[in-house]
Each structure stands twice: as C-alpha cells, then as structure tokens.
Amino acid sequence: MIEEISGGARANHELARALAVRVVGWARAVGAAEPILEALHGAVERLQFALGEGHVCLPLAALEASPVAVSALRARLLASGVVGLAGGDASAPDRPLVLDGADRLYLRRHFERESRLARALLRIARPLPASADPATVRECLGRFFDTPNDDPVDWQRLAVALALERGLAVISGGPGTGKTTTVAALLGCLLTLAPDLRIALAAPTGKAAARLLEAIGQRGAKFPEALRARLPDEARTLHRLLGAGPQAGDYRHHAGNPLPLDVLVVDEASMLDLSLAARLVEALPAHARLILLGDQDQLAAVEAGAVFAAVSADPSLAPPTVERLAQCTAAPARAIQPPPARAPTPLAGSVVWLTRSYRFARDSGIGKLAAGIREGHADALLGWLAQHDDVNVRWLDDDAAQPGEAARQRMEAGYAAYVTAVREHAGDPQPVFAAFESFRVLCAIRGGGRGVEAINGWLERCLRAQLGGSAAGASREEADSRWFAGRALIVRRNDSLLRLFNGDIGICLPGADGALQAVFRDGSGGWRRLAIARLPDHETAFAMTVHKSQGSEFRDVLVLLPAQPARVVSRELLYTAVTRATSSVTLVAAASVLDAACRTPGERRSGLIDRMRECAVQSLPVRTEQLEV
C-alpha cells in the first residue's frame, strides 16, 4: 500500500488486532483448543480489515486457496464456541460471529442488519393494486412526457408505469439519463391519481437533497398550478428525515414509530450503507412506496455495504409485467427487453436501468471518458486521451509526489471566478455559492502530497492571499487563524441541534457587522448563518475526496490521483469523479495510475442478495415476479 494511505491502513490493522485478541479471549474462556484459537485469530483479524475497506463480510475462500482448506477452516471456526451458523442452533445468538451458508464470515451485528434489510425490502417490494386501467395510465403519462423519442421503448415512461404498481421502484442510471425527470413524472402521475399523497424527498447528503428538490421543482414548473402546489417544497438528508438524535444511532423514526408519509423518494441511493439503509426501510409505514434513484456504476458508500448495487442488480421483467407495461406505454411488447441481470434477485420487476444520456452523448468528451472507464477499456482510453482531441477533456500526465506547476495553475484558474464573486458579492451568498459550485478539485486520497489535506492547505493559502485575508470586522483570533471571507468548508459530523449534517457545504462570509459567519443553504432556497465558533467538526472544502463529492455536480472538475497505483483508486472511483462534471474534466495522473484504475473494478463483499433469496424461499408474500401486476 502506498505511503499516502498507510496511516488509515495502520489504524485499521490495529483495530483488527485488538478485535482478534478480544474474540480469541472469549473463545479461550469457553475452552477452545490452541489450533482453533490460531485459526480464529487470523480470520477475525482479516474480517475486521475487510470491514474497514467497506465489505460487510469475509468469504472463507479469501483466506484459503482450496475447498478442502476452506472446509477445515469452517469446522475450526464453528468449534470455537464464538461462531454461530446462520439458521443454526438456539445458542447462536450469543455468539459474536456468524457463518452463513455460503461460507461468509460476519460480525453478528452486520449479519442481522443485512437480514433485517432483506426482510424490509421484500415487505415493500410488493405488487400493488392497479392504480388505473392501461388507457388511463397511458393518458396520464402523456401529460408529463414530451413526444416519445426515436427509441422503440421510452424507458423513462416504462419506469413510471412500473413504479405506479410497485411498492418499491429502483431506477438506476448514469449522469444525465433522466432519473429526476422520470421521478418528477412519477410524482405527477401519483398526485393526479391520488391528490392527497404525503410525499417526502431525501438524499444521503444536504447537497444531494438540495439538487433533488431543485430538479423536481424545475420539471414541476410545467405542471398545472394545482398539481405543482402539491409537490414537496423541502428535501431533507436521510439523517434529518429519520430524526437523528445527539447520540449515534438514535433516531426518532423506526419500525415502532414509522415515518408519516406515503411516498419516499431517495436520490443518490448508491451512497446508502448497510446500517442506514436498514434503518430507513424499516422506518417506512407498511403502505408506503419507496423510490430509489442511483447509479450502480458509482462508488458504494463510505461505510460498510453496497446496498444499491444489490437492489438494482436484476432489471428482468416477467412476461405478464411486460404485457402490462406495453399496454400502459404503447410500446411494442417484443421491444421491451431489459438488459441481462448482473445477478438474479427477488426484486426483479421493481428495477429499471436507464442507459440513454441526455446530458452528453457517448461520442462527446465526457461521454467517451465515462464509457471507457466504466467498460474498463484502459488501452483505448489512454490512446484517446493522449491524442488531446477533445476540448472538454484534458490529461496532465503527472507522476510527481506533489502536483506539478501545470496542475497548480489549472487549480488556481478554476477558482478565479469564485475569487471574483467573493470580492464583488460578499454580502450576497447566491452568486458566491454559484461560483463556488462551478469548479472543484477531487482527490482520491486524504494524505500525502496529492491528498485532499495537502491540496486544501495549498489552495487555502493561495486563495486567502488573493482575497486579502479575513473580513474587515474579524476578531484578532479570526485574523490570526485560517478563517477568512471566502473560506469554503464541509461539515464532517452530524449535529441535529444545528441542523447540519455530514457533507453540508458552507462558505465564510461577512455578516451585516462585518464579522465572519458560516453560511449554508437551508434546503428551501434560503440561507442559514452561524457563528463560526458554533460549527461542528469540519474541514476546508476547496478540494474534496471523490467519496465526499457524490451527490454533487460541477461545471468543471479537476481529478487528482495518487502518484502511484493504489487499491483505493478503482474503476468506480474514477468513473464517479469524472461524472461529477457537466462541461469539462482535467485528469492529473500518471498513465500507469489511469491504466490500473480502469482495470481494477471495485468489489464490496456482501450477502444481501442471498439474504433476500432466503426470505423469498420462506414463503413471505413478496415473490413479486411470480405474480401478475
């Protein structure tokens, strides 16, 4: 592992060793023999390290090379007294580890969360009574969609028709494929058919929530006035929606106190981790609809789990469903052919993949770049980048320990409009935020000369010099610190009392008395101002990690990768980074790093699909594709 990320890896190794020692102590106390303790120690250490990398579990096949060795390890773990077999004897709940039928090793809490989420998803993913006859649905769709395009199937219309008759709708698509256009039309249809529905909009981050509300508002502007008035006027973070309390894991809404809503739309669902997803789905009332929007090719959540990848894995449709969709959309049934599933799941019939981009064509610069990364075509992509034949995609072949002069000039130039906006409009947040959101530096890592911490430090010094330091009315402490008018920051810790959440972006601007304040969007088109002394844990945000940028969109992006290939720089990370841009991308990376990233698909080990299959086999009334809609 390269130097830039060794600090985080060391911390994870230390945690892994500590957990292994503790679990081995439990096993020794119940009489496990030394050979068993040795095997247990190694397995637990590797499991905790896997959790630190975002996996939910650890396949025993990752520890042993042969089936015979896996079988022997399995026997030793089950004989330790601290590993329970999923679905096994009654004593298993007292054991801190679980081994499932596919020989995946879990911490018990993760196995139970995965099982709870599977049950809750299948409870929701049920066919609903037909909302209207096909002719009425077809007429309703015509109100909210323009004339069909040249494709034989308008998959946006089809997604709405499917979602009208399902408790769960999962809509996956890349940037510009019309996910929010689709969900706006869906909300229009739902409110037309049932005007009193209580609808909530949410996303994992404040920025993503604000973008969802803005997009729904823009599309809803064409709706009739009475219908437009019933659209949601607020979008919240998921933590705020659930009523996060001051203690971690303390939420007001849960299975015993469900959310007061009929329809929930969640954007950027690829950012959902296992724990948050389980809490969210369990908090839905029994009658509610859940609509998940996301991009299955993006990075998974920072925390453990790849929930959206699992729930969106199967877009297949049963023949009765195809026939009903053809009637509702006027598309030829023979043309309704979804792409092959990545894995069959019980959620088939609730999933639609949107593949046509309306933001940029596949032969545009960013379209070519994104497609080449997603498909792993490293050689062709590097050859195309080397030709410099697209004005919207620039590659700086830079492998220095710190970014070179050309990269630094590009970063400084990217914030030129922002510096001007702060100078000229410091009293008006709107143009300042608009300028700030037009450009961003995205880093793959936190530490080292090319990490977010170093780049933020350099940009902070550079921009502060251009902006002339702190505000005129700043206190001596502020003048001597890193605070200055124009400093951008990102919140790192939820604070429900202040209504600030992880990922919220603020900008320091002078108040009416000239003293610096931190200004944030309030989620409904206005602004909130806070004394900087009241801010929760935060950091400078001129550069962001790619993970933190999820849910955001910028006109221009500079992507800075490590000097050497690293496991963290995966195909999904690179794809997520470049698709944050709507106009131009600058890649600052060595050829070897880009090549390795394209050839390294990310993997999140999980058993969620198996948990859903197990629930379906248990004869729960949720085997949706065996039922006609």
N, C-alpha and C positions, 0 to 999 in steps of 0.2 A: 504494500500500500504506500502511496506516495506521501511525501512529508506533509503536504497541506492538510491532509485529513487524518494524520496519525493521532492527533490529540483526541478526537472523538472516538477513534477505534480503541485507543488505550483505555478510555473511560468505560467503554462497553466491555472490554476484556476484564477489567477489574470488577465490574458488576457481575459478569458471568462467573468469575472465580468465586465471588462471595456467595452467590446463589448456590453454586455447586457444593460448596463446603456446608452450607446450611442444610440442603436436601440430603446430602450424604450423612450428616449428623442424625437426621430423622431416621434414615434407613438403618443406621448402625444401632440406634436405640431400640428398633423392633427386631434386631437380630440378624440382619443381612450379612452374608459372608463377604470376605475381602474381595474375591474376584467380582462379585456382584457390585460392591461399592465402587470398585475401579471403573467398571463399565458405566455405572450410573453417573459418576463424576464427569466423565468425558461427554456423555450425552447431554447432561444438564448444561454444562458449560457451552457446548455448541448450540443448544436450543436458545439460551439467553442471547448469545451473539447474533443468532438469526433474528430474534425479536428486535434487536437494535437496528437491524437492517430493514425492518418493515414486514418481515414474514410473520405469519400467525402460528406456524408450527414448523416442525423439522422432520422430514421423512427419514426413516432409519436408513434408507438407501443412500442418503448423503453421507452417512457415517461408515457404511460397509460396502464393499465392492460386489459381493456375491450374494445370491439369495440364501445360501446356507449360512453365511455370516450374519445376514440380517435376521434370520430365524433364531440364531443363537443369541444375538443381542436382545431380541424381543423377549425371549424366555428369561434372560437375566433381569431385564427391567421389570417384568411382571412379578418376578420373585423377590424384588427389593422391598416390597411392603409399602412403597410410596407411589407406585404407578398403578392406576386403575385402568381396566379395559372398558372402553365405551360400550354401554349397554350391558356391562357385566354385573358382578355380584353387588349386594347392597352395601358392602363395606367401601366400595369405590369412592363414594362422595367424600370420604375422609382423607383421600389421598391427593396430594397437591399436583400430581401429573396424570395425564390421560393419554392412552394409546388407542387410536381409532382402528377401524377395520382395514384401512389402507396403510397401516404401519406408520402413521404420522404421530409424532410426539408433541403434546401440548402442555402448557401450563393450564391447570383446570379452569381458571377464570376465562381464558381465551376460548377454550372448547365450549364452555357454557354460553359465552356471548355469541359464538358462531351458531350454536344450536338454537338459541333464542331468536336470533335474527332470521334464521331459516324458517322457523315456525311462523314468525310475524309476517314475513314476506309472502309465504304461501297463504296465510289467512287473508291478506289483502288482494293477492293476485287471483281474483275470482271473476268469473263471468257475471255481469250484471244484467238485469232485465233490459231488453232492448229499449233504448231511450226514445225511439221513434221508428216508424216504418222507413224502409230504404229511400223512398221518394222524398220524404221529409228531411232525412239526413242529407241527401244529395242537394236539395234546395238550400238547406242551411249552410252547407259547405260553400255553395256558390256565392253566398253573401260575403264570405271572409277570405276568399281566394280569387285572384285575378284569373283571366283566361288560362287554361292549362298550357304548360309549355310543350315542347316537341317530344318529350319523353312519353312512351306509351302508358307509363304509370306515374302519376304525381304522388310521390311517396310522402309528401307533407300532408296532402289530403287523406291519404290512406292512414297515416299515423293518427290523425284526428278521428277518423271513423273508427279505428280500432280502440282508441282511448275512450271514446264515448260509451263503450260497452265492456270496459275492464276496470277493475278496482285499481290495478297497477298498470301504468304506461311508462316504459323505459325508452327514451328517444336518444340515440347515440349518433353523433356526427361531428365532423371536424369544424374548424372555424368557417363561418360563412355558409354553412349548409342549411341554414334556416330553422334552427331549433326554436329560437324565440318567436319567429314568425309563426311557426307551427303551433306553439303553445298559446300564443295570443288568439289564433283562430279557434283553438280548442276551448279556451275560456269564453270566447264569444258564442260558440255553439252551446256550451253548457248553460250559460246565463240566458240564452234565448229559450232553451228548453226548460230551464228551472231557474227563474229570476232571483230566487231568494237564497241561492247557494252562498255559503260563507267560504271565501277563497283566501288563502294565505300564500304569500311569496317568500321564499327564503333561499339562502345560499350559505356555504361554509364561512365566507368572509364578508366584511362590510362592503368592500369594493365590488365583489361579485353580486351582492344583493342590490346595490345601487344600480349596477349595469342592467340587471334583470328588470328592475322597476322602470328604468328609462326606456328599455327596449319595448316592454309591454305598453308603456304609455305612447311611444311613437307609433306602434302598429295600431293601438286602440284609438288613435286620433281620427281614424277614418270610420269608426263605428258610429251608429246613431247616438245622439246625445244621451238618451235614457239608458242605453246599454253601456256607454262609456262611463257614466256616473257610477255604475255598479262594479267596475273593475277595481282591484285593490289599489289603494293610494299609498301603500307602505310595503317595503320589503325588509325583512329582518335577517340577521345572522341566525344560524341554527341554534347557537347557544342562547341568544336572546329569545327566540321563539319558544324554546323549551323552558325558559325561566331559570337560567343558570344562577345559582346562589354563590355566596362568597367562598364556599368550600368546594374543592374539586369533586366533580361527580354528583353534586347536589343540584337537582333540577325540580322545579315546581310541577312540571307535567311529566307523567309517566303512565304506565298501564292503569294504575288506580285513580289517576286524575288526568284523563286524556285531554288533548288539545281541543278547544272549542272551534272546530272547523269542519267543513265538508269536503274541501279540495285543498291539497297542499302541492305546490309546485316548488321543486328544489333544483336550482341551477348549479352547474359545476359539481355534479354529483361524483365525478371521479376523485374529488378531494375527500370523500367520506371515508373515515377509518372505521374499523370494526365496532369499536365501542360506541362512537357517536351514532352510527347507523342503527345499531341495535336499540339504543335509547329512543331514537327518532321514530322508528317504525312501531315500536311498542307503545309509544305515546299517541298514536293515531286512534281515533274512535273507530268502532267496528264498521261503521257505514262509510267511512271516508275513502276518497280517492287519493292516490299518490302518483305524482308525475315527476319522474326523474329525468333531468337533462344532463348530458355529459358527453365526453369524448373518450372512448375506450382506448385510444392510442396515446393519451396523455399520461403523465406521471400519476402514480397512485398517491394515496395520502401519505403525509409525513409519518404518521403513527402507523401501527400495525394494521395490515389489511389491504385488500384490493377489491373492495365491495362492488364497485361499479363494473369492473371487468367481469366479475362472476354473474351479476344480474343481467348484463347486456350480452352475454356470450351466445345466446341462441335466438336468432330472429326468424326461425322457421314458423310456418303457418300451416295448420291443418286444413284439408280440403273444405270442410264446412265454413271455416273462417274466411278462406279465400273467396268462396262464393258470396258470402255476405258482404265482404269488402267490395267486390266487383259491383254488386247491386247498389251499394251506397256511394260509390265514387264514379260509376260509369266507366271504369277501366276494364279492359278485357281480362277475364279470369286467367286465361293462359299466359298473360303478360305479367301477372303478379307473382314474380319469382324472387323471393328474398335470397340474399347470399348465403352460402353454406355457414352453418354454425361453427363457432370456434370450439364449442363443447355443447352437447345436448343437455338441456336443463328443464325442470318443471315449469319454468317461466316462459317457455315458448308460447307464442300467441299474445304476449304482452310487450314484445320488443320490436322496435323498428330501427334500422340503420339508415341514416340519411348520408348519401355519398356525393351528391352534386353540390359543388361550392359555388355560391353566388357572389362571394367576396373577391376571389381571384381564381381564374381558370387554371387548369393543370399545366398549361403551357406558359403561364405568367411566371415571373421570377420566384415569388414566394411559393406559388403553387408547385413549381418544379422542385424547389428545395424541400418543401414539406413532404411531397410524394416520394422523393428519392430517399429521404431519411426514413420515412415510415416503412418503405418496402425494403430497406437495407441494401440499396444499390450503391455501395461505397465507391467502387471504381468509377462508375459512370458519373456519380455526383461530383467526385473530386475533379474529374476531367472537365466537367461543365463549369465548375467554379473557377478552374484555372484559366478558362477562356475569357473571363470577365466580360461576358456578352450581355449582361442584364444590368441596367442602371439601378435596379431596386435591390440587388443582392451583391454585396461586396465581401471579399475574403481577404483578410490580412493574415498571411502565413507567418505566424509569430510564435516562437517557442521559447522565448526568454523567461527567466524566473519572474520578472515583472513585465507588464505590458510595455511595448516599445513606444517610441515617440509618435508614430503614425496613429496608434490606438489611442494614446492620450489626447492627441489633437482632435480625434473624432469624438471622444467623450466630452471634451470641453466644448466643442462646436455644437454637440447635441443639446447642451443646456444653455446655449446662447439666448434663445428666445425666452427661456424661463428667467434668466437674469434680467432681461429687459422688462419682463412682466412684473417682477418684484420691484424693480426701480420705479416703474411708472404707475403701478396699481396696488401698492402695498395695502391700501385701505379697502380694497375690493377683492375678496377671495376668488370670485368666479374666474377672471382672466388668469390669475396666478395658478389656480388648480388646472385650468385648461392647458396652460403652457407646460406645467409640470407633467401632466399625463400624456404629453405628446412624445416623450422620449424616455427611455430607461436603459440602464446598464444592467444586464442579467449575468450573474456569476453562477458557476456550477458548485462552488465550494465556499466555505467560510474563511478558512485560514490560509496563510501563505501570501506571497506577493501578488497573486492573481485572484485572491479570495475577496469576498464581499467586505470583510472588515478593513483590509488594506485599501481597497478601491474607494470605499466610503471615506476613509481618512483623507486620502489624497483629494477627492472631489470636494470634501468639506473645506479643506484649506484653500483650494483653488477658487471655489465659488464665494467663500467668505471674503477673500481678497478682492474679488470683482464687485461684491455688493457693499463693501466698505465697513464690514464688521457688524456690530449689533445695532439695534434700534436706538434712536437718539435718547429715548427716555429709559433705557435699560439701567438696571441697578449695577453697582460695581461688581457684584457676584456674576451677573449675566455678562457684563462686558469682559470679564476675565475668563469666562468659560467658553464652551463650544456653542453657546446659544447666540443666534443672530437671525435677523429678519431674512427669511428665505430658507432657513434650515428645514429640510423635509425629514419626517420621522415616521416610523412604523411601530405600532403597538405590538408587544411580544407576549402579553399576558392579559387574559380576560379580567375585566373589572366591571361587574354588573352594576355596582353603585354609580359609577361614572358613565355607564352605558358605552364603554369602549371595549373592543374585543380584538383578539389576536389577528393581526393583518390589517387593522384600520390604519389609514394614512392620514397624517396631519402635517400642516405647514406652519411654521412660526412666523407670525406677522404682528406688527404693532397694533395695539388697541387704540381707542379714542384718546387715551392719555399718553400714548407713545410707548407704553410698556409692552414687552413681548407677551404674546399669548399663543397657545397652540390652537389652530383652527381645524375643525373636522367637518365633513359633510354630516348632516343629521338624518339622512335616509329619506327625507321627503322634500328635497330640493332646497333646503335651507342650510344654515351653518351653526355650529356649536363652537364656543370659545371657552378655553380652560386656561387657568394659570399654569405655567409650565411646572411649578412646584407640585401640582396635584397629579401629574401624569403617572400612570402605571409604568411598569418596565417597558422600555422602548429602545430603539436604536435609529441611527441615521438611515435614510432610505433613498439616497441618490443611486446607489446600487442595491440590488435585491438578489437573493438566491432565486433560482428558477422555481423552486417549490413555492416560495412566497409570492411569485408573480402569477400563479394560477388564479384564474378568475379575473385577471386584468387584461386590458387591451391598450396598446400604444401605437401611435402612428409609426414611429421609428424605434428600432431596438438594436443595441449592440450586445452581442453574446460573447462573453469572455470565458474560455475554457482553460483548464489547468495546462501547464507546460508539458506534462507527460500523460499518457493514457492512465485512466483510473476507473475502478469498478463503478464508481458513482456516476460516471459520465456515460449513460446508457442511451440507446436509441430513443426511448421515451422522453428522457430529459432534453435531448437536443430538439426533438420534434416539438415539445411543449414550449421551449424557448423561442424558436423561430416563429411559431404560430401565434405568439403574443403580438406580432407586428401586423399592421394593416397596409403599410406602404413600403417600408424598406427594412432590410436586415443587414447588419455588418457582423460577420463572423471573425473573431480574433482567436485563432487556434492553429496549431501545427497540423500538417497533413496527417501525421500518424495518429493524432488525437481524434480528428474527424473520422478517419477510417475506422478506428477502434470503436467509436461511439455508434456508427452506423451498423457495425457488425455485432453489437452487443445488446440484444433485446433484454429489457428488464424482466425480472421474474419475481412474483410475490407468491410464496407458498401458502396455500390456504385449502381448507376442506369445505368451503361454504357450499359449493355445488353438490358435493356428496351429502352434506347435511340436509339440503333441500330435497335431494332424491330420497333420503331416508324418511323424511317427513311425508313425502308423497306416497311412499310404499306403506306407511302406517294407516292408510285409508282415510286420511284427512280429506275433507271435501274441497280439495284445491287442485285436483289434477286437471288443469284448465283445458289442455289440448285434447282431452278425451270427451269434452262436452261441446255441444253446438252453442254458438252465440246467437 
